[in-house]
Amino acid sequence: MQEKQEELSLKDILGLLLSKLWLILIFGVLGFLAALSISKFVMPLKYSSSVSMYVKSSAKKEGENLSVGEINASKSLVETYIVVLKNPSVLKEVGNELINSIEDNEDLTEEKIKKCFTITDEGTISPSSILSCLSMQSSGGTEVLEIKATTKDPVVSAAVCNSFSKVAPSFLVRVVGAGSVETIGEAEPKYTPVSPRTKMNCAIGGFAGLFFAIVIVVLADLLDNSIKSSDDITHKFELPVIGEIDQFGSVKMKKGEASVTAQRFTILDPDTPFYVNESYKAMRTNITFALAASTSRNKNVFAVASANPSEGKSTTAANIAIALSQMDCKVLLVDADLRKPVQHRIFKVNNKLGLTNVLVQMEIFEDCVKREVIPNLDLLSTGTKPPNPSEILASDYTADVLSGLSKMYDYVIIDTPPVNVVSDSMVISRSVAGILLVLKYGSTSYEDLKEAKRRTELSNSNIIGCVLNGIKRSGGKHNYKYKYKYKSYYSYGSDGSHTHSHSHHHSHDNTENDETSHSIDD
């Protein structure tokens, strides 16, 4: 398996993240909104109150200063007291004191207690539910024990702390048998909620969304095994790249409520960008040099194929033919994709007669060719759909026809089916100078190109070069990224029939000799 062996530099990562900045920001906003919604509508408001207790290791006489040893002993007692106060027996007694304090505290009600704690079958407060709302620690590492309670009600939080201040002193002295505890003040209800911390939660949610998006973008790029660089084609497969074509010309076609997006424009369309026209002109020059170096007897005949369906070979073939005809060369474009013809749709001509009719010797070439579909460009469409396309294209007569056409035209361009799907491109390769292989940016994988190259080598075919098609131009520079607009899937049958399916349906053209409509991407 051809692996993607790229090391991402910091510059590459920054460029990748900038190209996906919109996606990263969307995840950040979604994380922020999710945290805000949870904080506002899911998480309950909680309130805290606290009470402090001073722990003494021994009785202190009036005017007597405590020694360092006594202070350290008091600090040690604080840790012991914390362990004791978390005991279920103590917590149960605190719960009973809390219920009894309802009579003395008019703001404290049984409903508020039930709202904050679990009530057992015996009508007492569950010790574990009290423990879950408590926080005990030595205040600043001193001999002061701080007990904090956080519940859904500020009055309950204060009442829990005050219940501890009543239960703890006598219980600790009785159980521990050392030192003493003195409560410092009384806990008061605080009506400002301490939870949820909405601003912090929103910040965490936003940053979590951004981080998640960044991880997804980087992992997706690392795991992406599609071709996105001409250097990959040149260095890894030792194949020349004779052209890079930006994605252009998307239009909508509708049938009822369904719609698809397909590339329908050629370089003749007034809306075609200038840089696309220039790319085809540069490719035109490169093709002429590549053909001049060929050892084939038909040096002016070449095929255009792709590794897989929907990679833009037919549009590329049509535009190369147009570009060559603009040099005042006599050009013939032959649609040899007998299973899935497209060229007659691009040039809007009738497809009743064409290549098949010539090859089975039912009609002569002059009656089937469409003259001057544009100045200097003739088109030989597929014509009648045959039951055995591979056998027809592999015949000696086909080789003779192409040899004859090479003498009639300056250039003969043959649009052939995908290399990795059927063998039609291979059987016709003996009659051409070579194959121009169209690869789609962000879609054709390394494995696809490797398989296409293997098949051409097995059939002794010559790849004169590759075209990287469908590059997405971003901004004013060649910062490329692929945008999936449309993809169709089809398979060829051994009997010449084909099946195809789309995520959306095409409209049928009832005026032409076709049973199915097709995407120009093919």
DRENSE-488998 format. One record per residue (C-alpha): residue in three letters; x, y, z. Coordinates in pm, whole numbers, plus 50000, padded with zeros to 5 digits. Layout:
REM DRENSE-488998
alaXYZ
...
//
This chain:
REM DRENSE-488998
met500005000050000
gln501315034049905
glu501525053450226
lys501335090550269
gln504815099050390
glu504655135850475
glu506065153650773
leu503935182750879
ser506015213050971
leu504735240751196
lys504145261550884
asp502135233350726
ile500025229351040
leu499355266751062
gly498395267550694
leu496105237550743
leu494425253351045
leu493965286450864
ser492345268750569
lys489885252550813
leu489525282851037
trp485775285050974
leu485295249251095
ile487455254651402
leu485565286351493
ile482225268651450
phe483315241451694
gly484525268051935
val481195286251921
leu479305253451960
gly481395244652265
phe480755279052412
leu476995276652351
ala476835241252489
ala478595251852809
leu476345282452838
ser473195261652791
ile474295235653044
ser475255262453296
lys471985281253254
phe469455253453213
val470965220953344
met473285228053633
pro471465238653954
leu472415269654148
lys474455261854459
tyr475265283154763
ser478075280255017
ser478435289155383
ser481265281755622
val482125281155989
ser485565280956154
met486685262456467
tyr489855268956661
val491585236956774
lys493705237257092
ser495875208357201
ser495725218957570
ala494035243957797
lys495635278257778
lys495815299558095
glu495165336558079
gly498295356257978
glu500155324157885
asn501705321057539
leu501505288157353
ser504765271357264
val505705260656908
gly505235224457011
glu501725231057131
ile500855249256809
asn502155220256600
ala500185196056817
ser497055216456746
lys497725214956371
ser498045177256392
leu494775175356581
val493055194056297
glu493795165356057
thr492585140156316
tyr489395159856374
ile488665161056000
val488795123055978
val486545119556283
leu483995144956161
lys483525125855835
asn482485094756022
pro478865083855948
ser477995085256320
val478945121856336
leu477175129556008
lys474025112056133
glu474055132756449
val474565164456241
gly471545154556030
asn469405150156338
glu470555183956471
leu469705199556133
ile466145186056144
asn465715196956506
ser466875232156418
ile463805237356198
glu461885248056509
asp464425275156595
asn465075287656238
glu462005301656066
asp463825303455730
leu464655266355739
thr461915242455628
glu461605205255573
glu461025211155200
lys464335229355168
ile466155200755343
lys464525174855115
lys465565196054818
cys469215193554925
phe469555159355087
thr468405123455055
ile465915113555326
thr466035077155446
asp463005055155518
glu463445063155889
gly462965099955815
thr466605109055882
ile469075125655648
ser471425101955468
pro474975106955604
ser476475102155258
ser474375130655114
ile475645153755390
leu479235142955329
ser478895150354956
cys478195186955022
leu481005192055276
ser484525205355250
met486855204555554
gln490385217755567
ser492945235155780
ser492655272255705
gly496005282955562
gly497855254755733
thr496955268556078
glu495235252656375
val491895266656250
leu489485240756107
glu487205254255835
ile483985235655751
lys482215246155430
ala478815233555310
thr477565238254954
thr473915230154875
lys471075241754654
asp469745264954925
pro471735292055111
val469745287455433
val470425249955437
ser474135255255375
ala474375278455674
ala472265255155891
val474545225455813
cys477605245155924
asn475905256456244
ser474795220656318
phe478425209756292
ser479495237756528
lys477045224156788
val477825187156745
ala481575187956683
pro483085202257009
ser481605177257252
phe481855147957008
leu485515154356930
val486545157957292
arg484625126357382
val485975105357096
val489525118657059
gly490045126157428
ala492605152957355
gly492465190257296
ser489415211957265
val487435229856993
glu486035264857003
thr483655277456738
ile484555311256585
gly481335329456502
glu478245315456330
ala477555306755968
glu475295330855783
pro473335324055461
lys475055337955147
tyr472635343954864
thr475205347854588
pro475535314154408
val479005298854385
ser477985273954117
pro477675271253825
arg480575293953731
thr479075303553397
lys481935324653263
met484535298353344
asn482355270353205
cys481805289652881
ala485535296152847
ile486315259452906
gly483585248852661
gly484845272652392
phe488475261752428
ala487405225152437
gly485505230152110
leu488505247151950
phe490885219852070
phe488565192051949
ala488265208351606
ile492045212951577
val492635176551666
ile490035165151411
val491465187251134
val495055175951193
leu494125138951223
ala491925140850912
asp494815155550715
leu497285129450844
leu494895101150762
asp493905115750425
asn495505094050157
ser494335114549860
ile496645132449617
lys496985169549689
ser500355177949543
ser502045175349206
asp505275167649389
asp503685135649525
ile502955123949171
thr506435132849045
his508515119949335
lys506545089549452
phe505435076349114
glu508005091548877
leu505265104648650
pro505385139048488
val502655163948571
ile501855183948259
gly498975204248399
glu497165216348709
ile493535226848663
asp491545246248919
gln487975236048990
phe485565257448794
gly482155258848634
ser479675244748888
val476025247248789
lys472795232448923
met470655207548736
lys467235199448875
lys464695172248836
gly461605178449042
glu462815185149394
ala466155167649348
ser469225186449237
val472855178649172
thr475935199449112
ala478115191048814
gln480855207848612
arg479265217848283
phe481505245848157
thr484325244947904
ile487025271047855
leu484805286247587
asp482325297347850
pro482625334747921
asp482495328148296
thr485525305348289
pro488295322148494
phe491325335648311
tyr493765313948505
val491915282348397
asn492275292148030
glu495955298748087
ser496365264948257
tyr494955247047952
lys497175267147719
ala500215257347923
met499045221147919
arg498595223347543
thr502265232547505
asn503385204647739
ile501325179047546
thr502895188647214
phe506385183447360
ala505365150247519
leu503935137547189
ala507025148547000
ala509115125547222
ser506865095447154
thr508105066346947
ser504595056246838
arg503695056746472
asn500595076846559
lys502465104346741
asn499535128346714
val496985104646873
phe496605102147250
ala493995090047498
val492635108047801
ala491675085648094
ser491315087048471
ala491975062548751
asn488345062448869
pro484965076248763
ser484045112548828
glu487575126248818
gly487035150548529
lys488585132048235
ser485825140747986
thr485835177748069
thr489635177548052
ala489615159647716
ala487105184447574
asn489055214647693
ile492385201147564
ala490745195947226
ile489415231547232
ala492815245447335
leu494585226847052
ser492005238246797
gln492665274346899
met496185270346755
asp494605266546409
cys495265229246423
lys492785204646278
val491605184646582
leu489335154446622
leu487845145546959
val486705108946979
asp484395097347258
ala485485061247312
asp483735057547648
leu481165034647488
arg479535026347820
lys479125061347959
pro479355087147681
val479565123947770
gln481125144447490
his477885148247291
arg476385164747599
ile479275188747640
phe479015200447279
lys475225195947260
val475085174046949
asn473065143646846
asn474475109646939
lys472555086246708
leu475585079246489
gly479185078146600
leu482275057246672
thr480455024346729
asn478695026946393
val482045032546220
leu483845004146399
val481154978346320
gln481224991245961
met477565000445956
glu478275036545860
ile481185055545712
phe483175081245907
glu481905110545703
asp478295102945799
cys479075100046171
val481515128146245
lys480145161646368
arg482065187646172
glu483205220346324
val481455218046659
ile483715247846709
pro486175261146451
asn488915235346373
leu487365209246604
asp485425178646484
leu483665154646721
leu483085117346681
ser480655108046956
thr479995072047066
gly476895065646861
thr474895033746917
lys475645016447247
pro477324982747171
pro476934950747374
asn480724943447363
pro482704975947383
ser486054960647486
glu486034936247194
ile485154963746947
leu487924986847067
ala490454958347069
ser489814948946706
asp492384953546429
tyr489884974846241
thr489844999946529
ala493615003046502
asp493305008546126
val490625035146176
leu492725054346427
ser495775051746205
gly493755066245920
leu492395094246137
ser495915103446247
lys496685112145885
met493545133545849
tyr494045155046160
asp496845172946337
tyr495685158746669
val493305130646761
ile492135130047124
ile490345099147254
asp488175100847566
thr488405066247725
pro486845049948036
pro488565049248377
val491665027448384
asn490865010448716
val487315001248616
val487534985448271
ser490264975848022
asp489074997547731
ser491905022847774
met494434994747775
val493214977247460
ile493255009647266
ser496705019847390
arg498545001847108
ser497075026546860
val497985058447050
ala501155076747148
gly500195074347512
ile497655080647784
leu497075113547960
leu495965103848311
val493555127648490
leu493695127248872
lys491285145949096
tyr492715166949377
gly491585154449717
ser489745124749564
thr492165101949379
ser494145082149636
tyr497715069949623
glu496405034449590
asp494255044849293
leu497225059949110
lys499435030449198
glu496855006349053
ala496395027348739
lys500145028148681
arg500384990448737
arg497664983748480
thr499245005948217
glu502634989648270
leu501124954648234
ser499584964547901
asn502794981547783
ser500945014647769
asn502735047647794
ile501575074648035
ile502655106847868
gly501745126848177
cys499255134148452
val496795162448506
leu495895172548860
asn492285183248822
gly489715199949046
ile492105221149254
lys490275247149463
arg491825281649449
ser491595300649778
gly492285337849800
gly494845353249568
lys497455325749595
his497535288949507
asn496435277849849
tyr494595246849740
lys491855228549915
tyr489315204249775
lys485615210149817
tyr483345180249761
lys480475191049541
tyr479265159949366
lys480185124049325
ser478595096249124
tyr479335059449147
tyr478965034848864
ser480225000848762
tyr480654985448422
gly479194951848337
ser481014926048131
asp478294927347871
gly478774964147810
ser475934975748028
his476574997748325
thr474915006348647
his475255038848831
ser473735055849128
his473825091149258
ser473265108449584
his470895129249373
his469195121549040
his469935136748702
ser467345147348452
his467085124748147
asp467735137547798
asn465045122147581
thr466275138547262
glu469485118247245
asn470295081947196
asp471035076447567
glu469245058147842
thr470905076648124
ser472165111748192
his475705116648316
ser477915140748501
ile480515159848305
asp482905150648586
asp483355117748400
//
